């Protein structure tokens, strides 16, 4: 990755290391701060990433997803490493999905679904929309012949 005239952030170094450790065809799912996906100053990172990987989907998480530990907005990147890096970024379709219900309130406490029983596991009890997100990623990968189902 081309280094810029600034201090590299740990999450960028970690992402680079993860991509380099993957074998061709290897799959990656990684949580990163949201600014890496949309900030103008990180365009070089996104360009490097699409040259190295087939970016399949980006899932935008609700700001409360990691509460009470952090209020930072985060996204999840799903991708497949290319056999060889491409010279020019390609125009492959990428699924962008926004999760609107993380199952937590603004204080970080788990918000139960209506009718959920206290003895249900947290995944079943929490009021989240992740099942729908998984279904959308699976449909997208099947429709676009990505070769990776959710």
Secondary structure as GFF3:
##gff-version 3
##sequence-region A 1 150
A	DSSP	alpha_helix	10	21	.	.	.	ID=ss1
A	DSSP	beta_strand	27	33	.	.	.	ID=ss2
A	DSSP	alpha_helix	35	38	.	.	.	ID=ss3
A	DSSP	three_ten_helix	40	42	.	.	.	ID=ss4
A	DSSP	alpha_helix	43	52	.	.	.	ID=ss5
A	DSSP	beta_strand	53	60	.	.	.	ID=ss6
A	DSSP	beta_strand	74	81	.	.	.	ID=ss7
A	DSSP	beta_strand	95	98	.	.	.	ID=ss8
A	DSSP	alpha_helix	122	125	.	.	.	ID=ss9
A	DSSP	alpha_helix	130	143	.	.	.	ID=ss10
###
